[in-house]
Amino acid sequence: MADATDTPSGRDYRDTVFLPETPFPMRGGLPQKEPLILEQWGDLYGTLRAERQKQNAPLYVLHDGPPYANGDIHIGHALNKTLKDFVVRSRFLLGYDVDYVPGWDCHGLPIEWKIEEQFRAKGRRKDEVSKDEFRAACRDYAGKYIDLQRDQFQRLGVVGDFANRYATMDFASEAAIVAEFHKFKNSGQLYRGSKPVMWSPVERTALADAEVEYHDHVSPTIWVKFPVTGASDDHPDDLLSFRSSTPSIVIWTTTPWTIPANRAISYGPDIAYGLYEVTAMEEGLEFEPWARPGDRLIVADKLAEDVFKAAKIAAWTRVYDINPSGLETAHPLAALDSGYGFSVPLLAGDHVTDDAGTGFVHTAPGHGADDFEVWKAHGHHEVPDTVDPDGAYYPTVPLFAGLKVLETEGKKTGKFGPANGAVMEKLIEAGNLLARGRLEHSYPHSWRSKAPIIFRNTPQWFIRMDEPLKSGDTLRETALNAIDATAFHPAGGKNRIRSMVEGRPDWLVSRQRAWGTPLAMFIDKQTGQPLHDDAVDARIVAAVAEHGADVWFTAPDSDFLGAHDPARYEKVQDILDVWFDSGSTHAFTLDPRTAEHGYSGNRPAHWPADLYLEGSDQHRGWFQSSLLEGCGTRGRAPFKAVLTHGFTLDENGEKMSKSRGNTTDPLTIIKESGADILRLWVALVDYSDDQRIGKQILQTTVDAYRKLRNTVRYLLGALAGFDEAERLTDYDQFPPLEKFILHRLWELDAQVRQAYAEYRFQDVVRPVLEFCSGDLSALYFDIRKDALYCDRPDSVRRRAARTVMDEVFARLTAWLAPLTPFTMEEAWTTRFPDAGTNCARVIPETPGQWRNPAEAERWAGVETVLEVVNEALEAARRDKIIGGALDAWPTVTAPAELLAPFDGLDAAEVFRTSGAELVTGGEAVTVAVNLADHPKCARSWRRVPDVGSDPAYPDLSARDADAVRFWDQTH
C-alpha cells in the first residue's frame, strides 16, 4: 500500500486497508505447541465418545492388534498406530461412536531372553531361578514398556481408551485366554501328536509357521550310497550277484546330521530309474574320489549325469531299468555299529521329484513333514527320537551321542555344530559317501532369534484343521468361508491369507517356555486324553482371573481337581503359542468388558469388530490366529474387514537396520519437527505398499505442511471479525468465482467422505493439498485480495468472499483433523477459543445447491487463458516493462470459444491487472502487455480512469473513495 508521501493529499491510507490479522503464526513450532494441546485435550477420547453417545451415533469398532511390550516405539509402530488413529478420528468425524481399546502383547521369547540376560549378568542361570521369580521379572519388564509405549503413542496424537487398555498378561486376559483354550479342548479339536515340528534349539521350543522366516544359508550337500540288501521276485536275478558288486541306491541331502535318523528311502512311482555301472573315473584330480570302476549305482535317469559329475565319474554304462518297489537297503552306517543294523525299505511317495538330487529322498521320519507322512502312510508307527531339545544327539544315538547339531551357548550360538562333519567322516569310513559339496539355499530361521531351526520329532499339542466342527465344516473350511465374507483393503490380501489357510498344517499351540499363558489342563494318565470337566475348568479360570496364570504352576493340583484323584492326572506344564494369546484378544475386548472383568468402565459387546489393521506380515500371524480362534470357538472371523500396510524402508528402498545406521526414529522426528509432520508423511504415502522415509522425504513433507499451514493462516487473517450478520445467504448473489469455489467444496466433500470411508487417506490429503495450492492460493486468494483489502465491508463482493472463506475454513479444519489434528486444533481454537475441540466436530453438511458443473467448466477455460496471461506478465516484469501486474493493461487476443468463459467476468480482476482488453481473433491466445496509462490510486495502487473522480478523495479511485468514506464514518 502507498506511503503517506505518495499521495497528493498527504494522507496515509494504510489504516483504511483491511489487511489480514491473526495471531496464528507462520512457523508451527509444533514440538513446543503439541504437548500443550495434548494437555488441553485431557481425556479427548472420553470427550468424543460422550459426545457421540449423546447423539445416539452408530458404533464403530477398531480392534487393536497388540504391539509387543519391549523397547521404544520404532517407525513401524508409528506408521501402524497413526493409520489406526486416522481410522478412529475419521470415523468420529463421519459421525460414528468409535470404540478403540489399545492393547499390548506381553508373553513370549523376546522378553524371556531379556530377563535371562539380566539374571546371567547377576551370575544366575535360568534353571537356578524359580519359575515364580522368573515370570515376575518378565511381568515387570513388560509393564515398564507398556507405560513407556503408551506415553509415546499418545505423544503421537493417538486417541483411544488408554485408561482401559488391554494386555495379554492382565489376570483377566489370561483367564479369558485359558477359557478360550478350554473351548478347543472340550470340543475335541485339540490333540497331542508326536511328529516333526519346526524346533528352535536356541530358544528350546517349537515354532509355528508364523514364527519362521527364510534366509540364504550355505549347507553341506552329500550323495550317500545305501547298499541294496534285498529285492522282490520281479527284479532281475542278477541284481544282487552281478559281478559280485552290490548295487547301491544313491540319495542326496543338505542335512547330513539327519542320516542317523534315516529309516527309509522314498521314490517316485512315475520316475524312470536305472542301474548304472561305473566304467571310468576322471583323471588328474587332486584327490582320490570315493567312486570306483565297477560300482553299480541306482539313480533316476534324468539325474544320472548330474550325480556322476558330482562323483567325478567320467564314464558309465546303463545296465537296465530298475523298479524301486520291493527293494530293501542297509543303513549306510550299518558296517560301523550294530545300532544301524535295521533294514531300510523303499517307500513310494508323491513328494519325490526328479528335478534335483538323485530321484530318491532320504527319509528321516523324525525330521521332516513329508518324511513323517510317507512313513506313517506305509503303516509305520514308531518314530525315532534322535535330537534332544538342546539340538544335540540323544545318548542312545550310536556313534554320535552328545554331538551338537546346532550350538546353543557361547559365541557360536545359532551356528551349526560338529554333527554334520562327524556324520560325513563316518560315511567315508563306512565307504558309503559318494560325493559332497556345498549349496546356498533358502533355510528356515526363527523370526525372533534369527537362528537356524531344525525339524524335530516331539510331542506337541495341536488344533485340528480338518476335523468336522459342530457345524459340519472343518476349521479350515469355516476359516475359508470367513475369509470370503471379509472385506480386504487392499483386495489382494484375501488371496494371500486364503492360500496360507488352504495349505497350512494343524495349528501347533504348545510351547516349552516359561513366560506365557499355560495350557491349563490335566491329562488322564490311563487314557492320555485331556480331562473334560466343566467344574474343573471353572475353578482354573477363576483362579487365573484372581491370581494370574502363575497360580497354575504354584497351586496344588487338588485345588483344581476337586473330587478327582490327583495321582491319576498329569498337569500340562507347556505354555500356549503367543499367537493363540493375541488371537484370543477379541474375546476380552470385543465381548463385554465390565468391572467383573477387571476394567474400570462398562463396555457393551460389539462382536465382530468392524476392522483389524496391521502390517501385511500378519496374514500369517495375528490375522490368521484371530481368524482360526474365532472360527474355532464362534464359527466365524472376529472381524468384518482387514486392512494391511506395507513396511517402511529407507530413502533408497532398503530395509532399515540399526547396524547399517539407516533407521529413522519417530521420537526424533516428533522432537525436532512435531508429530503432525510424521502424521502428514503417513497420510501422503501409499501405505498399502512398502513406503520410504528419510531426511529428504521428510523435507518434502515439511514443504507440504507449510502449504497447508499458510492456507489456514491466510483464511484466519482474512476472516478476522467475520460474523453471522456479514454472511451472504442468497446463493444467487454470489459472484461466479465464489460459485466455482463452492462447487469445488461440494466436489471435495464427496471425495473426502468416500476416501475416509474406504481408508484411502492419501486420497484425502492429496486432493486437499492441490485445492489449497491451486484453486485457493494460486487463483482465489490472489484474485480476491483486492476485494478483501479494499472493498467496503458491506459490499456484496467482499461479503461473498468472506462467506466462502468461512465455508472453506470450516471444511479444511474438519477434513484435515484426523490427519494433522494438532494444527487443525490450533487453527480452530485460534478463531473459536470457546467453541470446544475441533476433534469433536463432524464434517459440515454441504448444500447440493453448490454443485455447479457449468461454473467448473467456465473456470477451467478461464485458467487456460490466465496461464498465458501470467506468463506474459512475468516476462514483462523480467524485462522491466512493468513493475507489477497493476502497472499493466494487457490486450488478450484469442478465438471466441476461448474468450467465452469471460462473459460476465471482469477480465482485469481475473488477471490482477488495472485493466484488460479482450479481442476475438487468431487461432491461439496471444497477449500484448501495455502500460496502464491512468493515475495510480493511492490506496489500492490500481491505475484506473476514475482516480480523482471523487473531489473529497482526489487521489483515490471511485471504489476506494467509497470505502474510505465508509471507514471515516464508522471510525
Solvent accessible surface area in square Angstrom, and as a share of the most:
residue,aa,sasa,rsa
1,M,69,0.31
2,A,7,0.05
3,D,70,0.36
4,A,31,0.24
5,T,130,0.76
6,D,95,0.49
7,T,11,0.06
8,P,114,0.72
9,S,62,0.40
10,G,45,0.44
11,R,79,0.29
12,D,49,0.26
13,Y,6,0.02
14,R,125,0.46
15,D,110,0.57
16,T,1,0.01
17,V,12,0.07
18,F,42,0.18
19,L,89,0.44
20,P,46,0.29
21,E,130,0.58
22,T,37,0.21
23,P,115,0.73
24,F,2,0.01
25,P,55,0.35
26,M,117,0.52
27,R,200,0.73
28,G,11,0.11
29,G,36,0.35
30,L,7,0.03
31,P,29,0.18
32,Q,128,0.57
33,K,47,0.20
34,E,0,0.00
35,P,48,0.30
36,L,103,0.51
37,I,9,0.05
38,L,47,0.23
39,E,135,0.60
40,Q,135,0.60
41,W,22,0.08
42,G,56,0.54
43,D,103,0.53
44,L,8,0.04
45,Y,15,0.06
46,G,27,0.26
47,T,67,0.39
48,L,1,0.01
49,R,34,0.13
50,A,54,0.42
51,E,59,0.26
52,R,1,0.00
53,Q,94,0.42
54,K,154,0.65
55,Q,99,0.44
56,N,135,0.69
57,A,20,0.15
58,P,83,0.52
59,L,53,0.26
60,Y,10,0.04
61,V,1,0.00
62,L,1,0.01
63,H,3,0.01
64,D,0,0.00
65,G,5,0.05
66,P,19,0.12
67,P,18,0.11
68,Y,46,0.17
69,A,0,0.00
70,N,44,0.23
71,G,27,0.26
72,D,78,0.40
73,I,5,0.02
74,H,101,0.45
75,I,13,0.06
76,G,25,0.24
77,H,29,0.13
78,A,0,0.00
79,L,1,0.01
80,N,16,0.08
81,K,4,0.02
82,T,0,0.00
83,L,0,0.00
84,K,0,0.00
85,D,0,0.00
86,F,0,0.00
87,V,0,0.00
88,V,0,0.00
89,R,11,0.04
90,S,0,0.00
91,R,19,0.07
92,F,1,0.00
93,L,6,0.03
94,L,43,0.21
95,G,21,0.20
96,Y,64,0.24
97,D,8,0.04
98,V,0,0.00
99,D,4,0.02
100,Y,0,0.00
101,V,6,0.03
102,P,0,0.00
103,G,0,0.00
104,W,1,0.00
105,D,16,0.08
106,C,0,0.00
107,H,0,0.00
108,G,6,0.06
109,L,10,0.05
110,P,24,0.15
111,I,0,0.00
112,E,0,0.00
113,W,59,0.21
114,K,87,0.37
115,I,2,0.01
116,E,23,0.10
117,E,88,0.39
118,Q,83,0.37
119,F,14,0.06
120,R,136,0.50
121,A,92,0.71
122,K,146,0.62
123,G,66,0.64
124,R,80,0.29
125,R,133,0.48
126,K,65,0.27
127,D,109,0.57
128,E,104,0.47
129,V,13,0.07
130,S,64,0.41
131,K,77,0.33
132,D,67,0.34
133,E,69,0.31
134,F,3,0.01
135,R,1,0.00
136,A,48,0.37
137,A,26,0.20
138,C,0,0.00
139,R,50,0.18
140,D,106,0.55
141,Y,27,0.10
142,A,0,0.00
143,G,23,0.22
144,K,123,0.52
145,Y,34,0.13
146,I,4,0.02
147,D,67,0.35
148,L,63,0.31
149,Q,0,0.00
150,R,73,0.27
151,D,76,0.39
152,Q,20,0.09
153,F,0,0.00
154,Q,64,0.28
155,R,49,0.18
156,L,0,0.00
157,G,1,0.01
158,V,6,0.03
159,V,12,0.07
160,G,6,0.06
161,D,26,0.14
162,F,17,0.07
163,A,96,0.74
164,N,23,0.12
165,R,65,0.24
166,Y,0,0.00
167,A,0,0.00
168,T,0,0.00
169,M,13,0.06
170,D,31,0.16
171,F,77,0.32
172,A,25,0.20
173,S,0,0.00
174,E,0,0.00
175,A,6,0.05
176,A,22,0.17
177,I,0,0.00
178,V,0,0.00
179,A,32,0.25
180,E,6,0.03
181,F,0,0.00
182,H,7,0.03
183,K,86,0.36
184,F,0,0.00
185,K,3,0.01
186,N,64,0.33
187,S,57,0.37
188,G,43,0.42
189,Q,10,0.04
190,L,11,0.05
191,Y,41,0.16
192,R,96,0.35
193,G,13,0.12
194,S,54,0.35
195,K,41,0.17
196,P,12,0.07
197,V,9,0.05
198,M,21,0.09
199,W,4,0.02
200,S,0,0.00
201,P,2,0.01
202,V,37,0.21
203,E,0,0.00
204,R,110,0.40
205,T,0,0.00
206,A,0,0.00
207,L,3,0.01
208,A,10,0.07
209,D,62,0.32
210,A,8,0.06
211,E,5,0.02
212,V,3,0.02
213,E,30,0.13
214,Y,129,0.49
215,H,72,0.32
216,D,106,0.55
217,H,40,0.18
218,V,65,0.37
219,S,4,0.03
220,P,24,0.15
221,T,5,0.03
222,I,0,0.00
223,W,35,0.12
224,V,0,0.00
225,K,22,0.10
226,F,0,0.00
227,P,30,0.19
228,V,3,0.02
229,T,78,0.46
230,G,21,0.20
231,A,41,0.32
232,S,45,0.29
233,D,149,0.77
234,D,113,0.58
235,H,14,0.06
236,P,52,0.33
237,D,144,0.74
238,D,51,0.26
239,L,2,0.01
240,L,74,0.37
241,S,74,0.48
242,F,50,0.21
243,R,169,0.62
244,S,107,0.69
245,S,30,0.19
246,T,74,0.43
247,P,0,0.00
248,S,9,0.06
249,I,0,0.00
250,V,0,0.00
251,I,0,0.00
252,W,66,0.23
253,T,12,0.07
254,T,27,0.16
255,T,34,0.20
256,P,0,0.00
257,W,7,0.03
258,T,8,0.05
259,I,0,0.00
260,P,5,0.03
261,A,0,0.00
262,N,0,0.00
263,R,54,0.20
264,A,0,0.00
265,I,0,0.00
266,S,0,0.00
267,Y,18,0.07
268,G,3,0.03
269,P,80,0.51
270,D,144,0.75
271,I,27,0.14
272,A,65,0.50
273,Y,5,0.02
274,G,0,0.00
275,L,0,0.00
276,Y,13,0.05
277,E,16,0.07
278,V,2,0.01
279,T,68,0.40
280,A,39,0.30
281,M,32,0.14
282,E,65,0.29
283,E,163,0.73
284,G,84,0.80
285,L,55,0.27
286,E,179,0.80
287,F,117,0.49
288,E,123,0.55
289,P,18,0.11
290,W,84,0.29
291,A,1,0.01
292,R,115,0.42
293,P,80,0.50
294,G,28,0.27
295,D,29,0.15
296,R,3,0.01
297,L,1,0.01
298,I,0,0.00
299,V,0,0.00
300,A,0,0.00
301,D,46,0.24
302,K,135,0.57
303,L,7,0.03
304,A,5,0.04
305,E,119,0.53
306,D,87,0.45
307,V,1,0.00
308,F,0,0.00
309,K,149,0.63
310,A,31,0.24
311,A,3,0.02
312,K,64,0.27
313,I,6,0.03
314,A,56,0.43
315,A,39,0.30
316,W,89,0.31
317,T,71,0.41
318,R,94,0.34
319,V,43,0.25
320,Y,51,0.19
321,D,102,0.53
322,I,9,0.05
323,N,86,0.44
324,P,5,0.03
325,S,48,0.31
326,G,40,0.38
327,L,2,0.01
328,E,75,0.34
329,T,0,0.00
330,A,24,0.18
331,H,2,0.01
332,P,0,0.00
333,L,0,0.00
334,A,30,0.23
335,A,89,0.69
336,L,51,0.26
337,D,45,0.23
338,S,107,0.69
339,G,38,0.36
340,Y,3,0.01
341,G,57,0.55
342,F,63,0.26
343,S,60,0.39
344,V,0,0.00
345,P,29,0.18
346,L,14,0.07
347,L,10,0.05
348,A,35,0.27
349,G,5,0.05
350,D,145,0.75
351,H,59,0.26
352,V,10,0.06
353,T,75,0.43
354,D,32,0.17
355,D,110,0.57
356,A,67,0.52
357,G,16,0.15
358,T,1,0.01
359,G,2,0.02
360,F,5,0.02
361,V,48,0.28
362,H,14,0.06
363,T,0,0.00
364,A,2,0.02
365,P,0,0.00
366,G,0,0.00
367,H,20,0.09
368,G,10,0.10
369,A,57,0.44
370,D,77,0.40
371,D,21,0.11
372,F,19,0.08
373,E,99,0.44
374,V,10,0.06
375,W,22,0.08
376,K,69,0.29
377,A,84,0.65
378,H,79,0.35
379,G,49,0.47
380,H,58,0.26
381,H,135,0.60
382,E,145,0.65
383,V,24,0.14
384,P,27,0.17
385,D,82,0.42
386,T,6,0.04
387,V,2,0.01
388,D,30,0.15
389,P,32,0.20
390,D,50,0.26
391,G,0,0.00
392,A,9,0.07
393,Y,2,0.01
394,Y,62,0.23
395,P,114,0.72
396,T,117,0.68
397,V,10,0.06
398,P,36,0.22
399,L,62,0.31
400,F,2,0.01
401,A,55,0.42
402,G,50,0.48
403,L,54,0.27
404,K,50,0.21
405,V,2,0.01
406,L,0,0.00
407,E,38,0.17
408,T,25,0.15
409,E,122,0.55
410,G,64,0.62
411,K,211,0.89
412,K,135,0.57
413,T,56,0.33
414,G,10,0.10
415,K,127,0.54
416,F,52,0.22
417,G,16,0.15
418,P,67,0.42
419,A,0,0.00
420,N,16,0.08
421,G,34,0.33
422,A,27,0.21
423,V,0,0.00
424,M,21,0.09
425,E,99,0.44
426,K,58,0.25
427,L,0,0.00
428,I,50,0.25
429,E,112,0.50
430,A,21,0.16
431,G,46,0.44
432,N,16,0.08
433,L,2,0.01
434,L,2,0.01
435,A,4,0.03
436,R,113,0.41
437,G,29,0.28
438,R,180,0.66
439,L,65,0.32
440,E,114,0.51
441,H,47,0.21
442,S,68,0.44
443,Y,19,0.07
444,P,19,0.12
445,H,16,0.07
446,S,1,0.01
447,W,57,0.20
448,R,59,0.22
449,S,30,0.19
450,K,107,0.46
451,A,9,0.07
452,P,11,0.07
453,I,0,0.00
454,I,3,0.02
455,F,68,0.28
456,R,12,0.04
457,N,10,0.05
458,T,11,0.06
459,P,84,0.53
460,Q,1,0.00
461,W,6,0.02
462,F,5,0.02
463,I,0,0.00
464,R,73,0.27
465,M,0,0.00
466,D,80,0.41
467,E,82,0.37
468,P,92,0.58
469,L,32,0.16
470,K,205,0.87
471,S,90,0.58
472,G,48,0.46
473,D,53,0.27
474,T,17,0.10
475,L,0,0.00
476,R,37,0.13
477,E,79,0.36
478,T,13,0.07
479,A,0,0.00
480,L,25,0.12
481,N,84,0.43
482,A,10,0.07
483,I,1,0.01
484,D,67,0.35
485,A,80,0.62
486,T,11,0.06
487,A,51,0.39
488,F,19,0.08
489,H,53,0.24
490,P,58,0.36
491,A,80,0.62
492,G,51,0.49
493,G,6,0.05
494,K,64,0.27
495,N,106,0.55
496,R,102,0.37
497,I,2,0.01
498,R,61,0.22
499,S,67,0.43
500,M,56,0.25
501,V,0,0.00
502,E,86,0.39
503,G,65,0.62
504,R,34,0.12
505,P,72,0.45
506,D,33,0.17
507,W,5,0.02
508,L,12,0.06
509,V,0,0.00
510,S,0,0.00
511,R,10,0.04
512,Q,52,0.23
513,R,30,0.11
514,A,8,0.06
515,W,0,0.00
516,G,1,0.01
517,T,0,0.00
518,P,0,0.00
519,L,0,0.00
520,A,0,0.00
521,M,3,0.01
522,F,2,0.01
523,I,1,0.01
524,D,14,0.07
525,K,124,0.52
526,Q,137,0.61
527,T,84,0.49
528,G,29,0.28
529,Q,109,0.48
530,P,14,0.09
531,L,22,0.11
532,H,104,0.46
533,D,37,0.19
534,D,116,0.60
535,A,52,0.40
536,V,3,0.02
537,D,12,0.06
538,A,61,0.47
539,R,90,0.33
540,I,1,0.00
541,V,38,0.22
542,A,61,0.47
543,A,20,0.15
544,V,0,0.00
545,A,48,0.37
546,E,121,0.54
547,H,98,0.44
548,G,0,0.00
549,A,0,0.00
550,D,32,0.16
551,V,18,0.10
552,W,0,0.00
553,F,35,0.15
554,T,73,0.43
555,A,18,0.14
556,P,81,0.51
557,D,39,0.20
558,S,60,0.39
559,D,81,0.42
560,F,3,0.01
561,L,0,0.00
562,G,42,0.41
563,A,114,0.89
564,H,54,0.24
565,D,81,0.42
566,P,56,0.35
567,A,74,0.57
568,R,95,0.35
569,Y,18,0.07
570,E,71,0.32
571,K,24,0.10
572,V,8,0.04
573,Q,92,0.41
574,D,29,0.15
575,I,3,0.01
576,L,1,0.00
577,D,0,0.00
578,V,12,0.07
579,W,26,0.09
580,F,0,0.00
581,D,1,0.00
582,S,2,0.01
583,G,0,0.00
584,S,0,0.00
585,T,1,0.00
586,H,0,0.00
587,A,13,0.10
588,F,10,0.04
589,T,1,0.01
590,L,1,0.01
591,D,35,0.18
592,P,59,0.37
593,R,4,0.01
594,T,36,0.21
595,A,77,0.60
596,E,156,0.70
597,H,74,0.33
598,G,64,0.61
599,Y,21,0.08
600,S,102,0.66
601,G,28,0.27
602,N,122,0.63
603,R,20,0.07
604,P,92,0.58
605,A,55,0.43
606,H,43,0.19
607,W,61,0.21
608,P,17,0.11
609,A,0,0.00
610,D,24,0.12
611,L,0,0.00
612,Y,0,0.00
613,L,0,0.00
614,E,18,0.08
615,G,8,0.08
616,S,22,0.14
617,D,29,0.15
618,Q,28,0.12
619,H,3,0.02
620,R,60,0.22
621,G,2,0.02
622,W,6,0.02
623,F,0,0.00
624,Q,9,0.04
625,S,6,0.04
626,S,0,0.00
627,L,0,0.00
628,L,0,0.00
629,E,0,0.00
630,G,0,0.00
631,C,1,0.01
632,G,13,0.13
633,T,31,0.18
634,R,73,0.27
635,G,46,0.44
636,R,86,0.32
637,A,1,0.00
638,P,0,0.00
639,F,1,0.01
640,K,89,0.38
641,A,10,0.08
642,V,1,0.01
643,L,0,0.00
644,T,8,0.04
645,H,13,0.06
646,G,4,0.04
647,F,102,0.42
648,T,16,0.10
649,L,32,0.16
650,D,14,0.07
651,E,53,0.24
652,N,114,0.59
653,G,22,0.22
654,E,71,0.32
655,K,153,0.65
656,M,30,0.13
657,S,34,0.22
658,K,186,0.79
659,S,108,0.70
660,R,141,0.52
661,G,64,0.62
662,N,30,0.16
663,T,69,0.40
664,T,23,0.13
665,D,66,0.34
666,P,1,0.01
667,L,48,0.24
668,T,58,0.34
669,I,10,0.05
670,I,6,0.03
671,K,161,0.68
672,E,127,0.57
673,S,39,0.25
674,G,0,0.00
675,A,0,0.00
676,D,0,0.00
677,I,6,0.03
678,L,0,0.00
679,R,0,0.00
680,L,0,0.00
681,W,2,0.01
682,V,1,0.00
683,A,0,0.00
684,L,18,0.09
685,V,23,0.13
686,D,73,0.38
687,Y,20,0.08
688,S,46,0.30
689,D,89,0.46
690,D,69,0.36
691,Q,8,0.03
692,R,121,0.44
693,I,1,0.00
694,G,10,0.09
695,K,180,0.76
696,Q,141,0.63
697,I,51,0.26
698,L,25,0.13
699,Q,88,0.39
700,T,90,0.52
701,T,3,0.02
702,V,27,0.15
703,D,60,0.31
704,A,14,0.11
705,Y,12,0.04
706,R,125,0.46
707,K,107,0.45
708,L,3,0.01
709,R,2,0.01
710,N,63,0.32
711,T,4,0.03
712,V,1,0.01
713,R,78,0.28
714,Y,38,0.15
715,L,0,0.00
716,L,10,0.05
717,G,3,0.02
718,A,7,0.05
719,L,4,0.02
720,A,48,0.37
721,G,71,0.68
722,F,24,0.10
723,D,78,0.40
724,E,119,0.53
725,A,92,0.71
726,E,27,0.12
727,R,51,0.18
728,L,6,0.03
729,T,120,0.70
730,D,67,0.35
731,Y,24,0.09
732,D,111,0.57
733,Q,84,0.37
734,F,16,0.06
735,P,27,0.17
736,P,36,0.23
737,L,4,0.02
738,E,0,0.00
739,K,37,0.16
740,F,10,0.04
741,I,0,0.00
742,L,2,0.01
743,H,8,0.03
744,R,40,0.15
745,L,0,0.00
746,W,71,0.25
747,E,56,0.25
748,L,0,0.00
749,D,12,0.06
750,A,55,0.43
751,Q,78,0.35
752,V,1,0.00
753,R,64,0.24
754,Q,95,0.42
755,A,1,0.00
756,Y,0,0.00
757,A,43,0.34
758,E,64,0.29
759,Y,13,0.05
760,R,87,0.32
761,F,1,0.00
762,Q,48,0.22
763,D,57,0.30
764,V,0,0.00
765,V,0,0.00
766,R,106,0.39
767,P,32,0.20
768,V,0,0.00
769,L,21,0.11
770,E,116,0.52
771,F,1,0.00
772,C,1,0.01
773,S,44,0.29
774,G,31,0.30
775,D,19,0.10
776,L,0,0.00
777,S,51,0.33
778,A,63,0.49
779,L,3,0.01
780,Y,0,0.00
781,F,9,0.04
782,D,54,0.28
783,I,5,0.03
784,R,4,0.01
785,K,79,0.34
786,D,46,0.24
787,A,2,0.01
788,L,3,0.02
789,Y,33,0.13
790,C,3,0.02
791,D,6,0.03
792,R,70,0.26
793,P,36,0.23
794,D,70,0.36
795,S,27,0.18
796,V,63,0.36
797,R,72,0.26
798,R,14,0.05
799,R,59,0.21
800,A,0,0.00
801,A,0,0.00
802,R,14,0.05
803,T,5,0.03
804,V,0,0.00
805,M,0,0.00
806,D,13,0.07
807,E,33,0.15
808,V,0,0.00
809,F,1,0.00
810,A,20,0.16
811,R,5,0.02
812,L,1,0.00
813,T,0,0.00
814,A,0,0.00
815,W,0,0.00
816,L,1,0.00
817,A,6,0.05
818,P,1,0.00
819,L,0,0.00
820,T,1,0.00
821,P,0,0.00
822,F,0,0.00
823,T,1,0.01
824,M,1,0.00
825,E,8,0.04
826,E,19,0.08
827,A,0,0.00
828,W,30,0.11
829,T,43,0.25
830,T,44,0.26
831,R,46,0.17
832,F,67,0.28
833,P,97,0.61
834,D,139,0.72
835,A,61,0.47
836,G,47,0.45
837,T,26,0.15
838,N,2,0.01
839,C,12,0.07
840,A,22,0.17
841,R,38,0.14
842,V,68,0.39
843,I,4,0.02
844,P,34,0.21
845,E,142,0.63
846,T,23,0.13
847,P,59,0.37
848,G,56,0.53
849,Q,111,0.49
850,W,20,0.07
851,R,132,0.48
852,N,28,0.14
853,P,66,0.42
854,A,74,0.57
855,E,17,0.07
856,A,26,0.20
857,E,133,0.60
858,R,56,0.20
859,W,2,0.01
860,A,62,0.48
861,G,21,0.20
862,V,0,0.00
863,E,64,0.29
864,T,71,0.41
865,V,0,0.00
866,L,8,0.04
867,E,108,0.48
868,V,49,0.28
869,V,0,0.00
870,N,62,0.32
871,E,108,0.48
872,A,23,0.18
873,L,4,0.02
874,E,72,0.32
875,A,34,0.26
876,A,4,0.03
877,R,86,0.31
878,R,160,0.58
879,D,98,0.51
880,K,175,0.74
881,I,91,0.46
882,I,9,0.04
883,G,67,0.64
884,G,23,0.22
885,A,22,0.17
886,L,55,0.27
887,D,33,0.17
888,A,0,0.00
889,W,52,0.18
890,P,0,0.00
891,T,33,0.19
892,V,0,0.00
893,T,36,0.21
894,A,0,0.00
895,P,17,0.11
896,A,59,0.45
897,E,125,0.56
898,L,54,0.27
899,L,15,0.07
900,A,52,0.41
901,P,23,0.14
902,F,7,0.03
903,D,104,0.54
904,G,77,0.74
905,L,33,0.16
906,D,81,0.42
907,A,11,0.08
908,A,14,0.11
909,E,41,0.19
910,V,2,0.01
911,F,1,0.00
912,R,41,0.15
913,T,7,0.04
914,S,8,0.05
915,G,3,0.03
916,A,22,0.17
917,E,87,0.39
918,L,65,0.33
919,V,67,0.39
920,T,90,0.52
921,G,26,0.25
922,G,61,0.59
923,E,169,0.76
924,A,59,0.45
925,V,21,0.12
926,T,82,0.47
927,V,34,0.20
928,A,53,0.41
929,V,33,0.19
930,N,64,0.33
931,L,108,0.54
932,A,7,0.06
933,D,132,0.69
934,H,61,0.27
935,P,75,0.47
936,K,93,0.39
937,C,0,0.00
938,A,7,0.06
939,R,1,0.00
940,S,4,0.02
941,W,90,0.31
942,R,49,0.18
943,R,69,0.25
944,V,12,0.07
945,P,89,0.56
946,D,55,0.28
947,V,21,0.12
948,G,33,0.32
949,S,69,0.45
950,D,24,0.12
951,P,126,0.79
952,A,65,0.51
953,Y,24,0.09
954,P,70,0.44
955,D,5,0.03
956,L,0,0.00
957,S,0,0.00
958,A,43,0.34
959,R,50,0.18
960,D,0,0.00
961,A,0,0.00
962,D,55,0.28
963,A,1,0.00
964,V,0,0.00
965,R,82,0.30
966,F,44,0.18
967,W,49,0.17
968,D,57,0.29
969,Q,137,0.61
970,T,79,0.46
971,H,145,0.65
